Amino acid sequence: MTFEEARAQFPVLERTAYLNAGTNGPLARATIAAVNAQNERDLAEGRSGKEYFEGMLELREDVRTGIASVIDVAPSSLALTDSTTRGCAVVLAGLGLTSEDEVITTDQEHFGLTGPLFATGARVVIVAADEEAIAAAVTPRTKLVATSHILWTTGRRLDLARVREDARVPILVDGAQSSGAVRVDVGALDFYTVSAQKWLCGPESTGALYVADPDVLRVKSPSYMSQESYEANGAFVPKEGAKRFDSGWIPVPSLRGLLAALGTRPSWCYERAAETAARCRELLAETVEVVTPPGDSTLVSFRPPGDPAELVASLEQAGVIVRELPGRNLVRASVGWWTSDDDLERLAAGIVS
């Protein structure tokens, strides 16, 4: 598949320099066609019956296998969720943290991680988003390190293998800005979340959670999909592996759409995205302060010459979609494998105009 053929899958790119996959990725024709076809089928035939339910279960396994291949893990170690936030909450609740426990996180995390973390009641230790700072904060009370792989703010990529080795405690990774954007090596990491609506360009409310050892977590929010069998009083036997943490029903049209979205990714997606992000960074560095380190991610965050919100609004008027990072005086461009040189030139021109 050529770049032109791959890019042509996304109608929004015909008129827009869409640089906001860090929020929601562009939707491909095949994705929407799959969603619509399932909705039309359900409209005509209903959403019930043994065949329908078994087909839904088969789709879930196909999706599980597809996402697992993206981060190179076994499907049995992957739970299906509706978001990164849900994945973080599953882990944090399942660890049974108390006020006697410490969790180390950084000052650059998204609320999707910090919200569930605060809700545990554990002592939250906030440090600079730096490998050495994280390791230095570990104490005998530390039960977990919870951090992003790629920071949603600056686009910096943390060396998580080093963090895990130095900290010597389990690590929960918010993979919202890495899964599908860069090649992921889970390695010795304990928990890793996936937001499928971002860089995988799937329907909203789709995602996954990698769990290295399911037996270390309690099932604190059981769903019908997480049980193998149950009794009238609510007692249940959890499914094997990470399936016991499946967070519930995912609409069948969304499953169809996500499976189609996974099929749109060309074999060269990571290489192309990295090269294009590098070009974006170099181009913007001529006129603004770029805060994203070279080669770290497909996010390119920069300090605008004026008000960030005003710049984002003016760029939108020019057909260039980026986002402001509120309270940080930053604007963020999300560069995907589908991004063209023309997209980047429109962004650069819109900044200086």
C-alpha positions as CSV (number, residue, x, y, z in Angstrom):
1,M,0.0,0.0,0.0
2,T,1.4,3.4,-1.0
3,F,1.3,6.4,1.2
4,E,-1.3,8.0,-1.1
5,E,-3.5,4.9,-1.0
6,A,-3.2,4.6,2.8
7,R,-4.0,8.3,3.4
8,A,-7.0,8.2,1.0
9,Q,-8.8,5.9,3.5
10,F,-9.5,9.0,5.7
11,P,-12.0,11.5,4.1
12,V,-11.3,14.2,6.7
13,L,-7.8,14.5,5.3
14,E,-9.2,15.7,2.0
15,R,-9.9,19.1,3.4
16,T,-8.3,19.2,6.8
17,A,-4.8,19.0,8.2
18,Y,-6.0,16.8,11.0
19,L,-3.3,16.8,13.8
20,N,-5.2,15.7,16.8
21,A,-5.0,11.9,17.0
22,G,-3.7,12.4,20.6
23,T,-7.4,13.1,21.4
24,N,-9.2,11.1,18.7
25,G,-7.7,9.6,15.5
26,P,-9.3,10.2,12.1
27,L,-11.9,7.6,11.0
28,A,-11.4,5.5,7.9
29,R,-14.1,4.7,5.4
30,A,-13.7,1.0,6.2
31,T,-14.3,1.7,9.9
32,I,-17.5,3.6,9.4
33,A,-18.7,1.1,6.7
34,A,-18.2,-1.7,9.2
35,V,-20.1,0.2,11.9
36,N,-22.9,1.1,9.6
37,A,-23.2,-2.4,8.2
38,Q,-23.6,-3.9,11.6
39,N,-26.2,-1.2,12.6
40,E,-28.2,-1.9,9.4
41,R,-28.1,-5.6,10.1
42,D,-29.3,-5.0,13.7
43,L,-32.0,-2.7,12.5
44,A,-33.4,-5.3,10.2
45,E,-32.8,-8.5,12.3
46,G,-32.6,-7.3,15.9
47,R,-29.9,-7.8,18.5
48,S,-30.6,-11.1,20.1
49,G,-30.4,-14.9,19.7
50,K,-27.7,-17.5,20.2
51,E,-26.0,-16.8,16.8
52,Y,-25.9,-13.0,17.6
53,F,-24.4,-13.5,21.0
54,E,-21.8,-16.1,19.9
55,G,-20.8,-13.8,17.0
56,M,-20.2,-11.0,19.5
57,L,-18.0,-13.2,21.6
58,E,-16.0,-14.2,18.5
59,L,-15.6,-10.6,17.6
60,R,-14.3,-9.8,21.0
61,E,-11.6,-12.4,20.6
62,D,-10.7,-11.1,17.2
63,V,-10.3,-7.6,18.6
64,R,-8.4,-8.9,21.6
65,T,-5.9,-10.6,19.3
66,G,-5.6,-7.5,17.0
67,I,-4.8,-5.1,19.9
68,A,-2.5,-7.6,21.4
69,S,-0.5,-7.7,18.2
70,V,-0.1,-3.9,18.3
71,I,1.8,-4.0,21.6
72,D,3.2,-7.5,21.0
73,V,1.7,-9.4,23.9
74,A,-0.3,-12.6,24.2
75,P,-4.1,-12.2,23.8
76,S,-4.6,-14.0,27.0
77,S,-2.9,-11.2,28.9
78,L,-5.2,-8.5,27.5
79,A,-8.5,-7.3,28.9
80,L,-10.9,-5.3,26.8
81,T,-11.9,-2.0,28.3
82,D,-13.7,1.2,27.2
83,S,-10.7,3.6,27.9
84,T,-7.3,4.1,29.4
85,T,-9.0,5.6,32.4
86,R,-11.0,2.3,32.9
87,G,-7.8,0.3,32.6
88,C,-6.0,2.4,35.2
89,A,-9.0,2.1,37.5
90,V,-9.1,-1.7,37.2
91,V,-5.5,-1.9,38.2
92,L,-5.6,0.6,41.1
93,A,-8.7,-0.9,42.6
94,G,-7.5,-4.4,42.1
95,L,-4.3,-3.8,44.0
96,G,-6.2,-3.0,47.2
97,L,-4.2,0.1,48.1
98,T,-4.7,1.7,51.5
99,S,-3.6,5.0,53.2
100,E,-0.5,3.1,54.4
101,D,0.7,2.6,50.8
102,E,2.6,5.0,48.5
103,V,2.2,5.4,44.7
104,I,4.7,7.4,42.8
105,T,3.5,9.4,39.8
106,T,4.7,12.4,37.8
107,D,3.6,16.0,37.5
108,Q,2.8,15.5,33.8
109,E,0.0,12.9,34.0
110,H,-3.5,13.0,32.6
111,F,-6.5,12.9,34.9
112,G,-7.4,9.6,33.4
113,L,-4.5,8.2,35.6
114,T,-4.4,10.7,38.5
115,G,-8.2,10.6,39.1
116,P,-8.4,6.9,39.8
117,L,-5.1,7.1,41.6
118,F,-6.3,9.8,44.0
119,A,-9.5,7.7,44.6
120,T,-7.6,4.8,46.1
121,G,-6.8,6.8,49.2
122,A,-3.1,5.8,49.0
123,R,-0.4,8.5,49.5
124,V,0.4,9.9,46.1
125,V,4.0,11.1,45.7
126,I,4.3,13.5,42.7
127,V,7.8,13.9,41.2
128,A,9.3,15.4,38.0
129,A,8.7,13.3,34.9
130,D,12.2,11.9,34.9
131,E,13.5,8.4,35.3
132,E,16.0,9.3,38.1
133,A,13.4,11.4,40.0
134,I,11.0,8.4,40.0
135,A,13.6,6.0,41.2
136,A,14.9,8.4,43.9
137,A,11.4,8.7,45.3
138,V,10.9,4.9,46.0
139,T,10.6,4.0,49.7
140,P,9.7,0.8,51.6
141,R,6.1,2.0,51.5
142,T,6.0,2.3,47.7
143,K,3.7,-0.2,46.1
144,L,3.5,1.1,42.6
145,V,4.8,3.5,40.0
146,A,2.1,4.9,37.8
147,T,3.2,7.0,34.8
148,S,2.7,7.5,31.1
149,H,4.9,6.0,28.5
150,I,4.7,9.2,26.4
151,L,3.7,12.3,28.3
152,W,0.5,13.9,26.9
153,T,1.9,17.3,27.6
154,T,5.5,17.5,26.3
155,G,5.6,14.3,24.2
156,R,8.6,13.1,26.1
157,R,9.0,9.3,26.1
158,L,10.1,7.7,29.4
159,D,12.5,4.8,29.5
160,L,10.0,2.5,31.3
161,A,12.3,-0.5,31.3
162,R,14.9,1.6,33.3
163,V,12.2,2.8,35.6
164,R,11.0,-0.7,36.3
165,E,14.5,-2.0,36.9
166,D,15.5,0.9,39.2
167,A,12.3,1.2,41.2
168,R,11.9,-2.6,41.7
169,V,8.2,-2.2,42.2
170,P,5.3,-2.8,39.9
171,I,4.6,-0.2,37.2
172,L,1.3,0.9,35.7
173,V,1.6,2.5,32.3
174,D,-0.8,5.0,30.7
175,G,-0.2,4.0,27.1
176,A,-2.7,6.5,25.6
177,Q,-0.1,8.4,23.6
178,S,2.1,5.4,22.7
179,S,-0.1,2.4,21.8
180,G,-0.4,2.5,18.0
181,A,1.8,5.6,17.7
182,V,5.2,4.1,18.4
183,R,6.5,0.5,18.5
184,V,5.9,-0.7,22.1
185,D,8.1,-3.2,23.9
186,V,6.1,-4.2,27.0
187,G,9.0,-6.3,28.3
188,A,9.0,-6.6,32.1
189,L,6.2,-4.0,32.6
190,D,3.3,-5.0,34.8
191,F,0.3,-3.1,33.5
192,Y,-0.1,-1.3,30.2
193,T,-3.3,0.5,28.9
194,V,-4.4,1.2,25.4
195,S,-6.8,3.8,24.0
196,A,-8.0,2.5,20.7
197,Q,-9.8,5.6,19.6
198,K,-6.6,7.6,19.4
199,W,-3.7,6.3,17.4
200,L,-5.5,3.1,16.3
201,C,-8.3,5.3,14.8
202,G,-11.0,3.1,16.3
203,P,-14.5,4.0,17.5
204,E,-14.9,5.8,20.8
205,S,-15.1,3.9,24.0
206,T,-12.7,1.1,22.9
207,G,-9.4,0.1,24.5
208,A,-7.5,-2.6,26.4
209,L,-5.4,-3.4,29.5
210,Y,-2.3,-5.6,29.5
211,V,-1.8,-7.5,32.8
212,A,1.4,-9.5,33.1
213,D,0.2,-11.6,36.1
214,P,-3.6,-11.5,36.5
215,D,-3.3,-13.3,39.9
216,V,-1.8,-10.1,41.6
217,L,-5.1,-8.2,41.0
218,R,-8.4,-8.6,42.6
219,V,-11.5,-8.4,40.5
220,K,-13.1,-5.3,42.0
221,S,-15.5,-4.4,39.2
222,P,-16.8,-7.6,37.8
223,S,-18.8,-7.5,34.6
224,Y,-20.8,-10.2,32.8
225,M,-17.9,-10.6,30.4
226,S,-15.4,-11.2,33.2
227,Q,-17.1,-14.2,34.8
228,E,-16.8,-17.9,33.8
229,S,-19.8,-18.8,36.0
230,Y,-21.9,-17.3,38.8
231,E,-24.4,-18.1,41.5
232,A,-27.7,-16.5,42.3
233,N,-26.1,-14.8,45.3
234,G,-23.5,-13.1,43.1
235,A,-20.6,-15.4,43.9
236,F,-18.6,-16.0,40.7
237,V,-15.7,-17.8,39.1
238,P,-13.5,-15.3,37.1
239,K,-12.4,-16.1,33.6
240,E,-8.8,-17.3,33.0
241,G,-6.1,-14.8,32.4
242,A,-6.7,-11.1,31.9
243,K,-10.2,-11.7,30.5
244,R,-11.4,-11.6,34.2
245,F,-10.8,-7.8,34.0
246,D,-12.9,-7.2,30.8
247,S,-14.9,-4.1,31.7
248,G,-18.2,-5.0,30.2
249,W,-20.2,-4.8,27.0
250,I,-18.7,-3.2,24.0
251,P,-21.3,-2.5,21.3
252,V,-21.0,-4.9,18.4
253,P,-20.8,-2.1,15.8
254,S,-17.8,-0.7,17.7
255,L,-16.2,-4.1,17.7
256,R,-16.7,-4.3,13.9
257,G,-15.4,-0.8,13.5
258,L,-12.3,-1.3,15.6
259,L,-11.4,-4.6,13.8
260,A,-11.7,-2.7,10.5
261,A,-9.6,0.1,11.8
262,L,-6.8,-2.3,12.8
263,G,-6.8,-3.5,9.2
264,T,-6.1,0.0,7.8
265,R,-2.7,0.2,9.4
266,P,0.2,-0.2,6.8
267,S,3.3,-2.2,7.7
268,W,5.4,1.0,7.5
269,C,3.2,3.0,9.9
270,Y,5.7,3.5,12.7
271,E,8.6,4.4,10.5
272,R,6.5,6.9,8.5
273,A,5.0,8.5,11.7
274,A,8.5,8.9,13.2
275,E,9.9,10.5,10.1
276,T,7.0,12.9,9.7
277,A,7.1,13.9,13.4
278,A,10.8,14.7,13.0
279,R,10.0,16.9,10.0
280,C,7.2,18.6,11.9
281,R,9.6,19.3,14.8
282,E,12.3,20.8,12.5
283,L,9.8,22.9,10.6
284,L,8.2,24.4,13.8
285,A,11.5,25.0,15.5
286,E,12.3,27.7,13.0
287,T,9.6,29.9,14.5
288,V,8.5,28.6,17.9
289,E,9.9,26.9,20.9
290,V,9.4,23.1,20.5
291,V,9.4,21.3,23.9
292,T,9.2,17.8,22.6
293,P,12.6,16.1,22.6
294,P,13.8,14.8,19.2
295,G,12.7,11.3,18.3
296,D,10.6,10.7,21.4
297,S,7.1,10.5,20.0
298,T,4.5,11.5,17.4
299,L,3.4,14.4,19.6
300,V,5.0,17.8,18.8
301,S,4.2,20.3,21.6
302,F,5.3,23.9,21.3
303,R,5.0,27.3,23.0
304,P,3.1,29.6,20.6
305,P,4.0,33.3,20.1
306,G,0.7,34.5,21.5
307,D,-2.3,33.1,23.3
308,P,-2.6,29.3,22.8
309,A,-6.4,29.2,22.6
310,E,-6.4,32.0,20.0
311,L,-3.9,30.2,17.9
312,V,-5.8,26.9,18.0
313,A,-9.0,28.8,17.0
314,S,-7.2,30.6,14.1
315,L,-5.6,27.4,12.9
316,E,-9.0,25.7,12.9
317,Q,-10.4,28.4,10.7
318,A,-7.6,27.6,8.3
319,G,-8.5,23.9,8.4
320,V,-5.6,22.9,10.7
321,I,-6.7,20.9,13.7
322,V,-4.5,20.9,16.8
323,R,-5.2,21.3,20.5
324,E,-4.3,23.6,23.4
325,L,-3.0,22.1,26.6
326,P,-4.8,24.2,29.1
327,G,-2.8,25.9,31.8
328,R,0.5,24.9,30.3
329,N,1.0,27.6,27.5
330,L,1.4,24.8,25.0
331,V,-0.2,23.8,21.7
332,R,0.1,20.1,20.6
333,A,0.2,18.7,17.1
334,S,-0.4,14.9,16.8
335,V,1.5,13.6,13.8
336,G,0.4,10.2,12.4
337,W,1.5,7.9,9.6
338,W,-1.3,9.5,7.5
339,T,0.1,13.1,7.9
340,S,1.4,14.7,4.7
341,D,4.1,17.3,4.1
342,D,1.3,19.7,3.0
343,D,-0.4,19.2,6.4
344,L,2.8,20.3,8.1
345,E,3.3,23.3,5.9
346,R,-0.2,24.4,6.5
347,L,0.5,24.2,10.3
348,A,3.7,26.2,10.0
349,A,2.1,28.8,7.8
350,G,-0.8,29.2,10.2
351,I,1.5,29.8,13.1
352,V,3.3,32.7,11.5
353,S,0.4,34.3,9.7
